[in-house]
């Protein structure tokens, strides 16, 4: 399983396909944004922090990874409770 490195941040286990699961950071509110920014301060320099604030203000959830080995930045996408697209990733538990 692909796991997150910092278990002090909020994280969840997500299912992809029938047999694959992976961990990602879960950012649901301002406290999560603050904690994630402390762990990954570089997100302030590329506008990601503004995007996180916007997503959370809209009631959506950010799903993020550790730093990508090539870019050095965490990658991210959003989770929506109303998202039924077949390729959506579904959280199966919160760590």
C-alpha positions as CSV (number, residue, x, y, z in Angstrom):
1,X,0.0,0.0,0.0
2,X,1.2,3.5,-0.8
3,X,1.4,5.2,2.6
4,X,1.8,8.8,3.9
5,X,5.0,9.7,5.7
6,X,3.6,12.1,8.4
7,X,1.0,10.3,10.5
8,X,0.7,13.4,12.6
9,X,-1.4,15.0,9.9
10,X,-5.0,13.9,9.1
11,X,-4.9,11.0,6.6
12,X,-7.2,8.5,5.1
13,X,-7.2,5.2,3.3
14,X,-8.7,5.3,-0.2
15,X,-9.8,2.4,-2.5
16,X,-8.9,2.3,-6.1
17,X,-10.2,-0.6,-8.1
18,X,-11.0,-3.9,-6.5
19,X,-7.8,-4.7,-4.7
20,X,-5.8,-1.5,-4.4
21,X,-5.8,0.9,-1.4
22,X,-3.6,3.8,-0.7
23,X,-3.1,6.5,1.9
24,X,-3.4,10.3,1.3
25,X,-3.5,13.4,3.5
26,X,-7.1,14.7,4.1
27,X,-7.7,18.4,4.5
28,X,-11.2,19.2,5.5
29,X,-11.0,22.5,7.5
30,X,-8.8,25.4,8.4
31,X,-7.1,23.5,11.1
32,X,-6.0,20.8,8.6
33,X,-4.8,23.5,6.2
34,X,-2.7,25.1,9.0
35,X,-1.2,21.8,10.0
36,X,-0.5,20.8,6.4
37,X,1.1,24.2,5.7
38,X,3.4,23.8,8.7
39,X,4.6,20.4,7.4
40,X,4.8,21.5,3.7
41,X,5.6,25.3,3.9
42,X,6.5,25.4,0.2
43,X,2.8,25.3,-0.8
44,X,2.6,29.0,0.2
45,X,5.0,30.0,-2.6
46,X,3.1,28.4,-5.5
47,X,-0.5,29.5,-4.8
48,X,-1.6,26.1,-3.6
49,X,-2.5,27.5,-0.2
50,X,-5.0,29.8,-1.9
51,X,-6.5,26.9,-3.7
52,X,-6.8,24.8,-0.5
53,X,-8.6,27.7,1.2
54,X,-11.0,28.0,-1.7
55,X,-11.7,24.3,-1.9
56,X,-12.4,24.0,1.8
57,X,-14.5,27.2,1.8
58,X,-16.7,25.5,-0.8
59,X,-17.2,22.5,1.5
60,X,-15.0,20.2,-0.5
61,X,-12.1,18.1,0.8
62,X,-8.5,18.2,-0.4
63,X,-6.6,14.9,-0.8
64,X,-2.8,15.4,-0.9
65,X,0.4,13.4,-1.2
66,X,3.8,13.7,0.2
67,X,6.4,15.7,-1.8
68,X,6.7,14.4,-5.4
69,X,10.2,13.1,-6.0
70,X,10.6,15.2,-9.2
71,X,8.9,18.5,-8.3
72,X,9.5,18.5,-4.6
73,X,5.9,19.6,-4.0
74,X,2.9,17.6,-2.7
75,X,0.3,16.8,-5.4
76,X,-3.4,17.1,-4.6
77,X,-6.9,16.7,-5.9
78,X,-10.3,17.1,-4.3
79,X,-12.9,14.7,-2.9
80,X,-16.5,15.4,-3.2
81,X,-19.3,13.5,-1.4
82,X,-21.4,14.0,-4.5
83,X,-18.7,12.7,-6.9
84,X,-19.9,9.6,-8.7
85,X,-17.5,9.6,-11.6
86,X,-16.2,6.0,-12.2
87,X,-12.6,7.0,-11.7
88,X,-13.2,8.8,-8.4
89,X,-11.3,7.7,-5.4
90,X,-13.4,6.8,-2.4
91,X,-12.2,7.1,1.2
92,X,-12.7,3.9,3.1
93,X,-11.4,5.1,6.5
94,X,-9.8,8.0,8.2
95,X,-6.5,7.3,9.9
